[in-house]
Amino acid sequence: GYSIATQQLSVTHAQEERIMMLVRLKSGWTLGVSTDLANIVAQFKPGIWSNVLLAALLMILLSAIGILAVHRIGLRWQHAEARVKAARDHLEIKVSERTHELSEKERHLRLLIETIPDQIWMKDSDGRYLSFNKKFQAYSGVSEEEITGKTDFELLHSEDAEQIQCEDLQVIQNGRSSTRES
């Protein structure tokens, strides 16, 4: 057997260039082969060199095409990212504008509700108070935190709460508001 420890040397003597290959055997012996580079080149036919050169040029061309394709994909990716960023920025501006508009409308509506001299309130479908004006709060004698999210059963005597619940159900069924004198 022999080990795979090979060593290739290129040695230049005066006018000739030699290639040497050394192989170290397991026994400790070293085998060496030396030949003149001109002999190796002469053994190949001229057509082989042109085929090798052609293959090398083809590989260089294919590599260049691949690099150009990757570059073009990268540019498209950058353009797409720029368009997404622009769309996101535009959307953020629109959301900000719309949020401001809604805040203004809510402020105007709240101002309108507060200036009406009557009691005004809004409940959800379960009868929980969502919103109300100061006139209603003053009439009930309870703070805003104590009213919000509560039902009439949690705020009033059960007979009064039942009567109000019946009136609320009529409003829901008829789809019309009602007025109650107190």
Residue pairs with C-beta under 8 A, 6 or more apart in sequence:
1 25
1 26
2 23
2 24
2 25
2 26
2 31
3 23
3 24
3 25
3 26
5 23
5 24
6 21
6 22
6 23
7 21
7 22
8 19
8 20
8 21
9 19
9 20
9 21
9 22
10 17
10 18
10 19
10 20
10 37
11 17
11 18
11 19
11 20
12 18
16 36
16 37
16 38
17 36
17 37
17 38
18 34
18 35
18 36
18 37
19 34
19 35
19 37
19 40
20 32
20 33
20 34
21 32
21 33
21 34
22 30
22 31
22 32
23 30
23 31
23 32
24 30
25 31
113 120
113 131
113 133
114 133
114 134
116 133
116 135
117 135
118 135
119 132
119 133
119 135
119 136
119 139
119 182
120 132
120 133
120 135
120 136
121 129
121 131
121 132
121 133
121 136
122 129
122 130
122 131
122 132
123 129
123 130
123 168
124 130
125 172
126 151
127 151
127 152
127 153
127 165
127 168
128 149
128 150
128 151
129 147
129 148
129 149
129 150
129 151
130 148
131 148
132 144
132 147
137 143
137 144
137 147
139 182
140 147
140 155
142 155
146 155
147 155
151 161
152 160
152 161
152 164
152 165
153 161
153 165
155 161
156 164
167 178
167 180
170 178
171 177
171 178
